[in-house]
Amino acid sequence: TEIQDRMKLAHLISTAEYSFTPIMLKEYYLYERSGKYRLTLIAPEEWPDTTCPYGECVARVRQLGDSTWEKVVDDEVSEESISNYNKKYN
């Protein structure tokens, strides 16, 4: 099941529009509107007025070392989150 889920996710991302080169293990956000997908660096809560021009966020993802993608589970703590926390509060 996990492999099938990753294959589906990889297919969605391969059809998504994005204008950057993904960095391994960095978190990105996959949005969908009217059957079209967009990969961005911007989290749903970061959009001004909470209005995202790309539709609904369907997944928070990251690219693995083997160039496959995985969905990031909400209870995982990323190194980026820890770094941002340390910059803010330390």
Stockholm file with secondary structure:
# STOCKHOLM 1.0

chainA/1-90         TEIQDRMKLAHLISTAEYSFTPIMLKEYYLYERSGKYRLTLIAPEEWPDTTCPYGECVARVRQLGDSTWEKVVDDEVSEESISNYNKKYN
#=GR chainA/1-90 SS CHHHHHHHHHHHHHHSBCSSCCCTTCEEEEEEETTEEEEESCCGGGSGGGCCTTCEEEEEEEECTTSCEEECCTTCCCHHHHHHHHHHHC
#=GC SS_cons        CHHHHHHHHHHHHHHSBCSSCCCTTCEEEEEEETTEEEEESCCGGGSGGGCCTTCEEEEEEEECTTSCEEECCTTCCCHHHHHHHHHHHC
//
